[in-house]
């Protein structure tokens, strides 16, 4: 009598179903571990002594010893927020691992950016962030440094990029998400991408990276 291959297959699956599912789960976990094992963690840090902004805090997501200099992106939170919240919402660290760039999340004092002076403490702090990460945390390509911000963080990003034209740290591109009120007016040579979305998500981050990545100083 000829056996039914379909019935035999069902019986084999029923017999080995649990084992196959366990092996599949183990393989998925192993793949996730391997894919993430080379990725840096996001670390809280303080600007060290010797900088004008010593003791100011930030979060850093950067390979400490990359094989080649990395682009650097500063991502600025809105007022009444912080570095952790913008990292979680934007998923910029996830994209940084995929596209091979470094990302840092500067943090405003008491969650509010001070934007009354183009050469004030917060603009100096953002310059110090770039210098600190470039000199002490990773190997950074100085021609590919970008700054993005949400809301008042976007206002701060514009202020830092446009105030830097005469002297100080320059940025190859600026990304602004959401309304920024009375923002700094930037000359044409400053490359600005304004995303009208009121919330920042992974899609917004990809859009800003696709805009910024080809600009160089």
N, C-alpha and C positions, 0 to 999 in steps of 0.2 A: 504494500500500500504506500502510495507517494505521500510524504508529509507536506503539510501546508507551510511554506516559508514565512508567510505573513504571521501566522499563529505562532510559529517558532520564534520569530523576532520579538513579538509581544511578550512571550514568556521570558525570553532572555533579558529584555528591558525591565520587566517586573522584578526579576531576580537580582539584577545588578543596579537598579535605579538609585538606591541610596549611595552605593559606592561611587557611581559616576558623578552624582551631585556633589559629594564631598570632594572628589578630585577636582571638579570644576571650580569649586569655591576656593580650594587651596591655590589653584593656578591663578585665579583672579587676584587674590591677596598677594601672591608672589610678584605678579606683574606690576601691581600698584607700588609695592615696596621697591622694586628695581627701578621703576620709572621715576620715583621720588628720591631715591637714595643719593643722587648727585645734586639735588636741589638744595640751595641754602635755606636756613631757617630765617624768619624775620626776628630781629633782635632789637630790644630797647637799648638805647645808647645815650650818652651825654657828650656834648661838645667838651673836649678836655681843656685844661689850663693852657694858656698861650693864645687862645682865640678871644676875640672881642665878645663872642657869645658863649663863653665858657659856662657850663652847667645847664644850658638849654637842652631839652630832650628831643629825641626823634626816634623813629623806627627805621631800621636798615634791613633791606633784603638784597644782598649782593654776594656774589662769589668772591671769597677772599683772595683767590689765586687763579683767575681765569687764564686761559691759554692765549688770549688776545685782549686788548683793551675793549671795554664794554661801553655802549651808550649808557647814559645816566638820565633817569627821569625823576624829578621831584613832584610829588603828588600832595597838594595842599587841601586840607579839609575846610569845610565851611565854618563860620562861627557857630558856637554852641555844639561843636563836635570835637573829634580828636583823631589821632593817627590810626588807632585801631579800627574805628568805625569806617573811615574812608578806605582802608585796606580791605576790609570785609566786603563793603558794598561794591567797590570798583573791581575787585579781583585782579588788581594790577600785578600782584606778586605771581599769580598763576601765569599770566601772559608773559611776564618777565622771564620765567623759567623756560617757556616754550620758544620765545623769540630771542633769548640770550641778551638781555639788558639788565642793568642794575636799577633798582627803584628804592627811593627813600620817602618817608612820610614825615616831613617836618611838623612840629606841633606848636600852636600858638600859646602864649601865656594866658592862663585862665580861659582858654578856648576862644579867644578873640584876637584877630589880627589888628595890629596898630598901623593904620595906613595914612596917618596925617602927614608923614614926612617921607618923600622919596629916598632920602638918605638916612632914614631912621633905623631903630634897633631891629625891626623885623626884616628889613631889606638886608641889613648887615648879617643877620642870622642866616638867611638863605644863602648868602655868599659863603659864609663859614661852613654851612652844610656841604656845599660842593667841594670846598677845599679839604674838609675833614674826610669825606668819603674817598676823594681822589688820592689823598696822601696816606691815609691810615686804614682804610677798610677794603679797598679793592683797586683794580687797575682800570682806570676810566679813560675813554677817548675824549679829550678836551674839545674836540670839534663837534661832538654829538651829545650835548647836554640840553635837556628839554625841561620845561616846567609847566605843569597843569594844575588847575585848581577849580574847586566848586564854590559857587557863590562868592562870599567875601574872600575865600581862598583864591578864586579866579582873579579877583581884584588885586590881591597881593601878588599873584603871578605876573599880571600885566605891569604892576608897579615895579617889580624887581627887574623884569626884562627890559622895560622901556627906560628906566632910570639908569640902566647899566651901559647905555650907548656911549656916554662920555668916558666913563671909567668903571672899573670893577668887573664882576663876573658877567659874562654875556651868555645868552641862551639861544640856541639855534631855532627853537620854535616854542610857541606858547599855546596851551589848550585851556579853554574856559568853558565851564559847564554851568548852565543856568544863568539867571540874572545877576548882574554885578553892580547895579546902581551907577553912580558917577565914577566910572572907571578911568584909569589913566589913558590918555590918548597916545597911541603909538604911531610912529612914522611907518611908511610903507615897507622899509627894509626889515621890520619885525614881522615874522610869519605867525599869524594868529588864526586859530580855528575856534570858532564859537559854536558850541553845541547847545541848542535851545532846551534840551531836556531838563526837567526840574529834578530828576533823580539820576544818579550815576550808577551804571551797572556794567557788566562785562562787555556788552555790545558797545557802550560809550568808550570804554577803554580801548577796544580794538580800533574804533574809528579814530581816536586821538593818536594811537601809535601809527596807523597807516598814513595819517597826515604828517606826523612829525619825522618819521624815521629817515627820510631822504634829505632832510635839511642839514647842512653843515655850516659851521662858522668859518 
